[in-house]
């Protein structure tokens, strides 16, 4: 499916109107429910193909922050054959007690995939966790940018950034 058709299908599947509180704490009259596109095999595959086509040469791993970006990271890994890691929001007091799940070797070049970016606070935290774990974070690729300052915040934090779509691209 081409990019324009994908944008139409993502909006049809995931765009909701109402009164919502976002993870950033902001209130919004619309919500893009990432699970409505990341749990749909047709849309997930198309998104993974779009992300795979934007990956820079020479990366070693894909990373996805729990929980929303994990299906994206897994799908991109399947599309490219690259391994992926999961960036946890916090360490648990049991098991391995790691903030990064999967294998991440020091110095590896990583792209962080993200679902929806508003202020990018969670994306930046995940990218910093990867860097603190020894990865070279080459950038962050989001599926949708709500155009509320996230891109500028990511750049200010020192990471490259791009999104597949903006809210404008989706006609929102």
Secondary structure, 3 states (H helix, E strand, C coil): CCHHHHHHHHHHHHEEEEEEECCCCCEEEEEECHHHHHCCHHHHHHHHHHHHCCCCCCCCEEEEECCCCHHHHHHHHHHHCCEEEEECCCCCCCCCCCCEECCCCCCCEEEEEEEEECCCHHHHHHHHHHHHCCCEEEEEEEEEECCCCHHHHHHHCCCCEEEEEECCCCCC
